[in-house]
């Protein structure tokens, strides 16, 4: 409707401009036509400008804030970042951001309703892709191919990784992860190692346990290893420390001799469970490890001298808060003496993160009345101005300029109430802006040696990740019958692993449980993956999946 009205006004505007110009020129004598050359040129220019003018339209945008939220006083539909996007795309964004905890439920209900917004950014993958195949979202390849703005931040490799392997269509603009510090590993309170071990890093699992025992003896309130359970992943963060030392993440697999083997059936996994069983008995492991959520885990970290936990390289950084209370958090060096059960230390290495997120991304609805204009919103998300505003903020507020150099206001940039800005870094990635992070840390902490120790501890993670290569096969689509069992498969692992750790079942009973799990689930889940790897080994090798040759 607006489009028709716009073109109707333009059709009237051109003759009106010519009539005015002609009557004005007739008084001056001019040429026989009554319109001078200069006036005709001006008229043509004005007409062209009028034709280019377009109405501002409403664009509905529904997205996940990835848990970053919006503080009081920040309107998701009207703030300095949204204003940049609206101005560049000439739209009014109508934004809806459900609470993070409710996002998946509300999003899936919206998909089921069949009433979709123009633009979606979602962390829910499987149901979104199925909806896209059913016609809910459009193929974005033709737009991407003609968009230098988006191509600057989303590489062709990222788009290929985001391609739907079932249809070959490009429904999703993926969240970039190319700025993400690589790797993951065991994190330790180095100040506690100084207190209980003279600042010496333990070199084996046994040495780590000895330090924990000394810590527990001197501080009975200490919980040397805590855990943070999340959904179907009971073992996460703290719970992965021992499993990492043994190269056997509970929910993962390894390739050995060209064969895919689920970690849960490995001797390394059994050995790790046995160590955690000892830790639980001696009070070195949080007695509530199986039910501890994020809030409980944070309480343990803050109040109970948690010595070690596990996380990705991009999730930890030096902080003024830790420095002010005498804490120093560093990534632990690789063990010098690995457990005898471990077949090869390479299995302890966390692989490279993909350049783009395997599931998060932005989609244009097939119900959008003007998908061309909605694409311009995506291009606005890729604009350098938006990146500057997200990561650097606004001059005079979050930074100043002196002698041509930007000086960050560390206090304002590090304000927790500013975390929300990154939930609009959807075409840059949440971990972009590392130069701002480092500049802020330098000013806040004002201890270059403290900061450098952290980054020195982080570097080996990237080196080990490079040795492992990529580990999540691109293009693989898990069969529906296996996909439907994902939760059940993990819950069974959680059940018998937890039971063994707390002593509810013996290790012999644990062995029988593992064999039963293998009988029920191994072929279902891993045979299709083996078939895919075997059929695509050469292309996977070229893409950097080194483990296909393990």
C-alpha positions in Angstrom: 0.0 0.0 0.0 2.8 2.4 0.9 4.6 1.6 -2.2 1.6 2.5 -4.4 1.1 5.8 -2.6 4.7 6.7 -3.0 4.8 6.1 -6.7 1.5 8.0 -7.0 3.0 11.1 -5.4 6.1 10.9 -7.6 4.0 10.7 -10.8 2.3 14.0 -9.8 5.6 15.6 -8.7 7.4 15.5 -12.0 4.8 17.4 -14.2 4.4 20.0 -11.4 8.1 20.7 -11.4 8.2 21.1 -15.1 5.1 23.4 -15.1 6.6 25.7 -12.5 9.9 25.9 -14.3 8.3 26.7 -17.7 6.2 29.5 -16.3 9.2 31.0 -14.6 11.3 30.9 -17.8 8.7 32.4 -20.1 9.1 35.8 -18.4 12.8 35.9 -19.2 12.5 35.4 -23.0 14.7 32.3 -23.0 14.7 29.8 -25.8 11.8 28.8 -28.0 10.9 25.9 -25.8 10.4 28.2 -22.8 12.9 26.2 -20.7 16.6 27.0 -20.4 19.2 24.2 -20.5 20.2 24.9 -16.9 16.6 24.8 -15.7 16.0 21.5 -17.6 19.0 20.0 -15.9 17.9 21.1 -12.5 14.4 19.7 -13.2 15.8 16.3 -14.2 18.0 16.2 -11.1 15.1 17.1 -8.8 12.9 14.5 -10.4 15.6 11.8 -10.1 16.0 12.7 -6.4 12.3 12.5 -5.8 12.1 9.1 -7.5 14.9 7.8 -5.2 13.2 8.9 -2.1 11.5 6.1 -0.2 9.1 5.8 2.7 10.4 4.5 6.0 8.8 1.1 6.8 8.2 -1.0 9.9 10.4 -4.1 10.2 9.6 -6.6 13.0 12.7 -8.2 14.6 12.6 -11.1 17.1 15.8 -12.1 18.7 17.6 -13.9 21.5 19.8 -11.7 23.7 22.1 -14.7 24.5 21.6 -14.1 28.2 23.1 -10.6 28.0 19.7 -9.0 28.8 18.8 -5.3 28.9 19.2 -3.3 32.1 16.5 -1.0 33.4 16.2 2.2 31.3 17.3 0.5 28.0 14.5 0.1 25.5 15.2 -2.8 23.1 13.3 -0.9 20.4 14.7 2.5 21.0 18.4 3.0 21.9 21.5 4.4 20.3 22.4 1.1 18.6 19.0 0.5 17.2 18.9 4.1 16.0 22.0 3.5 13.9 20.4 0.4 12.3 17.2 2.3 11.7 18.9 5.3 10.1 21.0 3.2 7.8 18.2 0.9 6.6 15.5 3.7 6.7 13.2 1.6 8.9 11.4 1.5 12.2 12.5 -1.6 14.0 9.8 -3.2 16.1 11.9 -5.4 18.4 10.8 -8.3 20.6 13.3 -9.9 22.9 11.9 -12.7 25.2 13.6 -13.4 28.5 16.6 -15.7 27.8 15.3 -18.5 29.9 12.0 -18.5 28.0 13.4 -17.9 24.5 13.3 -21.5 23.2 9.8 -22.1 24.4 8.4 -18.9 23.2 10.2 -19.1 19.9 9.0 -22.6 19.1 5.5 -21.5 20.0 5.8 -18.7 17.5 7.1 -21.0 14.8 4.1 -23.3 15.5 1.7 -20.4 15.2 2.7 -19.7 11.6 2.9 -16.0 12.3 6.4 -14.8 11.9 8.2 -11.5 12.2 10.2 -10.1 9.2 13.6 -10.8 10.7 14.7 -13.4 13.3 17.9 -14.0 15.2 17.7 -17.3 17.0 19.8 -19.8 18.9 17.3 -22.6 18.3 18.6 -24.5 15.3 16.8 -27.8 14.5 13.2 -26.6 14.5 14.3 -23.4 12.6 15.9 -25.3 9.9 13.0 -27.6 9.5 10.7 -24.6 9.3 12.9 -23.1 6.7 12.8 -26.3 4.6 9.0 -26.1 4.9 9.0 -22.5 3.6 9.1 -20.3 6.7 12.4 -18.6 5.7 13.9 -17.5 2.4 17.2 -18.4 0.7 19.6 -15.5 1.3 22.3 -16.4 -1.2 21.3 -14.0 -3.9 21.4 -11.1 -1.4 24.7 -12.2 0.1 26.4 -12.5 -3.3 25.5 -8.8 -4.1 26.4 -7.4 -0.7 30.0 -6.2 -0.1 28.9 -4.9 3.3 28.0 -8.3 4.6 30.8 -10.1 2.8 33.3 -8.0 4.8 32.2 -9.6 8.0 30.7 -12.9 6.9 33.2 -14.8 4.7 32.2 -17.2 1.9 33.6 -20.0 4.1 31.2 -19.0 6.9 28.2 -19.0 4.5 29.2 -22.4 3.2 29.4 -23.8 6.7 25.9 -22.3 7.4 24.4 -23.9 4.2 21.6 -26.4 4.8 23.1 -29.7 3.8 19.6 -31.2 3.1 18.4 -28.5 0.6 21.7 -26.7 -0.4 20.0 -23.4 0.5 21.4 -20.6 2.5 18.7 -19.7 5.0 21.0 -18.5 7.7 23.5 -15.6 8.2 25.6 -17.2 10.9 27.0 -15.6 14.0 30.8 -15.0 13.4 33.3 -16.7 15.7 36.5 -15.8 13.9 37.6 -13.3 16.6 37.1 -15.9 19.3 40.3 -16.8 21.3 40.8 -20.5 20.5 40.8 -23.5 22.7 39.6 -24.5 26.2 41.2 -25.9 29.2 41.6 -26.2 33.0 41.5 -23.0 34.9 43.1 -22.6 38.3 43.3 -20.0 41.1 47.1 -19.4 40.9 46.9 -17.4 44.2 45.7 -20.6 45.9 48.5 -22.6 44.3 50.9 -20.1 45.8 49.2 -20.5 49.2 49.1 -24.3 49.2 51.8 -25.4 46.8 54.4 -22.7 46.8 53.3 -21.4 43.4 54.3 -24.7 41.7 52.0 -26.0 39.0 51.1 -29.7 39.6 52.5 -31.9 36.8 50.2 -34.9 37.1 46.6 -35.8 38.2 48.1 -37.3 41.4 49.9 -34.0 42.2 46.7 -32.0 41.6 44.9 -34.3 44.1 47.6 -33.8 46.6 47.3 -30.0 46.5 43.5 -30.4 46.9 44.0 -32.6 49.9 46.3 -30.1 51.5 43.9 -27.3 50.7 41.0 -29.2 52.3 43.0 -30.0 55.4 43.9 -26.4 55.9 40.5 -25.0 55.0 37.7 -27.5 55.6 35.2 -25.1 54.0 37.1 -25.3 50.7 35.5 -27.1 47.7 38.5 -27.6 45.4 36.4 -28.7 42.5 32.8 -27.5 41.9 30.5 -28.1 38.9 27.9 -26.3 36.9 25.2 -28.5 35.4 23.2 -27.1 32.5 20.2 -28.9 30.9 21.2 -32.4 29.8 24.8 -31.6 30.4 25.4 -32.5 34.0 29.1 -32.3 33.6 30.2 -28.9 32.5 32.7 -26.3 33.5 34.1 -27.7 36.8 32.9 -31.2 36.0 35.0 -31.4 32.9 38.4 -31.0 34.7 39.2 -34.6 35.3 37.5 -35.8 32.1 39.8 -33.4 30.2 42.9 -34.8 31.9 41.8 -38.2 30.6 40.8 -37.0 27.2 37.2 -38.3 27.6 34.4 -35.6 27.6 31.3 -37.5 28.7 29.2 -36.5 25.7 31.9 -36.6 23.0 33.8 -39.1 20.9 37.2 -39.6 19.5 38.6 -41.1 16.3 41.1 -43.9 16.8 42.5 -46.0 14.0 39.9 -44.4 11.7 37.0 -45.5 13.9 34.7 -43.2 15.8 34.4 -44.3 19.4 32.1 -42.7 22.0 34.2 -41.5 25.0 31.9 -43.2 27.5 33.1 -46.7 26.5 36.8 -45.8 26.8 39.1 -47.1 29.6 40.1 -43.4 30.0 36.5 -42.6 30.9 36.3 -45.3 33.5 39.5 -44.1 35.0 38.3 -40.5 35.2 35.1 -41.6 36.9 37.1 -43.6 39.4 39.2 -40.5 40.2 36.1 -38.4 40.7 34.7 -41.2 42.9 37.7 -40.8 45.2 37.4 -37.0 45.1 33.8 -37.2 46.1 34.6 -39.6 49.0 37.3 -37.3 50.3 35.3 -34.1 50.0 37.4 -32.6 47.2 34.4 -32.6 44.8 31.3 -30.5 45.5 28.7 -32.9 47.1 26.0 -31.1 45.0 27.9 -31.4 41.8 25.1 -33.2 39.9 22.5 -30.5 40.6 24.6 -27.3 41.0 23.3 -24.6 38.6 25.0 -21.4 37.5 24.1 -19.5 40.6 25.3 -22.2 43.0 28.5 -22.6 41.0 29.1 -18.9 41.4 28.5 -19.1 45.1 31.1 -21.9 45.4 33.6 -19.9 43.4 33.2 -16.8 45.5 32.9 -18.5 48.9 34.6 -21.9 48.9 38.0 -21.5 47.4 37.3 -23.4 44.2 40.8 -24.3 43.0 40.1 -25.6 39.5 37.3 -25.6 36.8 37.1 -25.8 33.1 36.1 -23.3 30.4 36.7 -22.0 26.9 39.5 -19.4 26.3 37.0 -16.7 25.3 35.0 -17.0 28.6 37.8 -15.9 31.0 39.7 -12.7 31.2 41.7 -10.8 33.8 39.5 -8.6 35.9 39.9 -5.7 38.3 37.5 -7.4 40.8 39.8 -10.4 41.1 42.9 -8.3 41.3 41.4 -6.1 44.0 40.8 -9.1 46.3 44.1 -10.9 45.6 42.8 -13.5 43.2 44.6 -14.6 40.1 43.0 -16.9 37.6 45.2 -18.5 35.0 44.8 -21.4 32.5 46.8 -24.4 33.8 49.7 -25.6 31.8 49.5 -29.0 30.1 50.2 -32.0 32.4 53.8 -33.1 32.1 52.8 -36.6 33.2 49.5 -37.8 31.8 47.5 -40.8 33.2 48.8 -44.2 32.1 45.3 -45.0 30.7 45.5 -42.1 28.2 46.2 -43.4 24.7 47.6 -40.0 23.4 47.7 -36.5 24.8 46.1 -35.2 21.6 42.8 -36.4 22.9 42.9 -33.9 25.7 43.2 -31.0 23.2 40.0 -29.0 22.5 39.7 -28.4 18.8 39.4 -25.2 16.9 36.1 -23.3 17.0 34.5 -23.0 13.7 34.8 -19.5 12.1 31.0 -19.2 12.4 28.6 -20.6 15.0 27.2 -23.9 13.9 23.6 -23.1 15.0 23.1 -19.4 15.9 22.1 -17.0 13.1 19.8 -14.6 11.4 16.9 -15.4 9.1 14.4 -13.5 6.9 10.8 -14.7 7.0 9.0 -15.6 3.9 6.2 -13.5 5.3 8.2 -10.3 5.0 6.4 -8.0 2.6 9.6 -6.3 1.5 12.6 -8.7 1.9 14.9 -6.3 0.0 14.4 -3.8 2.8 14.8 -6.4 5.5 18.1 -7.4 3.9 19.2 -3.8 4.2 18.6 -4.2 8.0 21.0 -7.1 7.9 23.5 -4.9 6.0 23.1 -2.2 8.7 24.0 -4.8 11.3 27.3 -5.1 9.4 28.1 -1.4 9.3 31.4 -0.1 10.7 29.4 2.6 12.6 27.5 -0.1 14.5 30.6 -2.0 15.4 32.3 1.2 16.7 29.2 2.0 18.8 28.9 -1.5 20.2 32.5 -2.0 21.2 33.9 1.5 21.7 30.6 3.3 22.6 30.2 7.0 22.2 32.8 9.7 22.2 32.7 11.8 25.3 31.0 9.1 27.2 32.9 5.8 27.0 36.0 7.2 25.4 37.8 10.4 24.6 40.2 11.3 21.8 43.5 12.9 22.6 46.3 13.6 20.0 44.4 11.4 17.6 44.4 8.5 20.0 41.3 7.0 21.6 41.4 6.7 25.3 38.8 4.4 26.8 36.8 5.2 29.9 37.5 1.9 31.5 34.9 2.2 34.3 32.1 2.9 31.8 33.2 0.3 29.2 33.5 -2.4 31.9 30.2 -1.5 33.6 28.0 -4.7 33.8 25.1 -2.6 32.7 26.8 -2.2 29.3 27.0 -5.9 28.6 23.7 -5.7 26.7 25.3 -3.9 23.7 27.0 -7.1 22.6 23.6 -8.7 21.9 23.5 -6.6 18.8 26.9 -7.7 17.6 25.2 -10.3 15.5 27.3 -9.9 12.3 30.6 -9.2 14.2 30.4 -11.9 16.9 30.2 -11.5 20.7 33.9 -11.8 21.0 34.9 -9.1 18.5 36.3 -5.9 19.9 39.3 -7.5 21.5 41.3 -4.3 21.1 38.8 -2.5 23.3 38.8 -5.3 25.9 42.6 -5.2 26.2 42.8 -1.4 26.3 40.2 -1.4 29.1 42.0 -4.1 31.1 45.2 -2.2 30.9 43.7 0.9 32.4 41.5 -0.8 34.9 44.0 -3.3 36.4 47.1 -1.1 35.9 49.4 -4.1 36.4 50.9 -5.1 33.0 52.6 -8.2 34.5 49.3 -9.5 36.0 47.6 -9.1 32.6 50.5 -10.6 30.6 50.6 -13.7 32.8 47.0 -14.4 31.9 47.5 -14.0 28.2 50.7 -16.1 28.3 48.6 -18.9 30.0 46.0 -18.6 27.3 48.3 -18.9 24.3 49.0 -22.7 24.6 45.3 -23.4 24.3 45.3 -22.0 20.8 48.4 -23.9 19.9 46.8 -27.2 21.1 43.6 -26.4 19.3 45.5 -25.8 16.1 47.1 -29.3 16.5 43.7 -30.9 16.9 42.0 -29.0 14.1 38.3 -28.7 13.7 36.2 -31.3 15.5 32.5 -30.7 14.5 31.9 -32.1 11.1 30.4 -29.5 8.7 27.6 -30.7 6.5 26.7 -33.6 8.8 23.0 -33.9 9.5 22.1 -36.3 12.3 19.3 -38.7 11.4 16.0 -37.9 13.0 15.8 -41.2 15.0 19.2 -40.4 16.6 18.4 -36.7 17.1 15.2 -37.6 19.0 17.3 -39.7 21.4 19.9 -37.0 22.1 18.5 -36.0 25.5 17.9 -39.7 26.5 21.4 -40.6 25.5 23.0 -37.9 27.6 20.7 -38.5 30.6 21.6 -42.2 30.7 25.3 -41.2 30.8 24.5 -38.7 33.6 22.6 -41.3 35.5 25.2 -44.1 35.7 28.2 -41.8 35.9 26.8 -39.8 38.8 25.7 -43.1 40.5 29.3 -44.4 40.3 30.9 -41.1 41.5 28.7 -40.9 44.6 29.2 -44.6 45.4 25.6 -45.6 44.7 26.8 -48.3 42.4 30.2 -50.2 42.2 32.6 -49.8 39.4 31.7 -53.3 38.2 28.1 -52.2 38.1 29.2 -49.1 36.2 30.9 -51.3 33.6 27.6 -53.2 33.1 25.7 -50.0 32.7 28.2 -48.8 30.1 27.8 -52.0 28.1 24.1 -51.6 28.1 24.3 -48.0 27.0 26.6 -49.1 24.2 24.2 -51.8 23.1 21.3 -49.4 23.0 22.8 -46.2 21.5 26.2 -46.6 19.9 25.1 -47.8 16.5 22.1 -45.5 16.5 24.2 -42.4 17.1 27.7 -43.1 15.8 27.3 -45.4 12.8 25.8 -42.7 10.6 28.6 -40.3 11.7 31.2 -43.0 10.8 29.6 -43.4 7.4 29.6 -39.7 6.8 33.3 -39.3 7.8 34.3 -42.2 5.6 32.5 -40.9 2.6 33.8 -37.3 3.0 37.3 -37.9 4.4 39.2 -36.1 1.7 37.0 -32.9 1.8 37.0 -32.9 5.6 40.8 -33.3 5.6 41.1 -30.2 3.3 38.8 -28.2 5.5 41.1 -28.8 8.5 39.5 -31.9 10.3 42.8 -33.5 11.3 41.2 -36.1 13.4 39.9 -38.0 10.3 43.5 -39.4 10.1 43.8 -40.3 13.8 
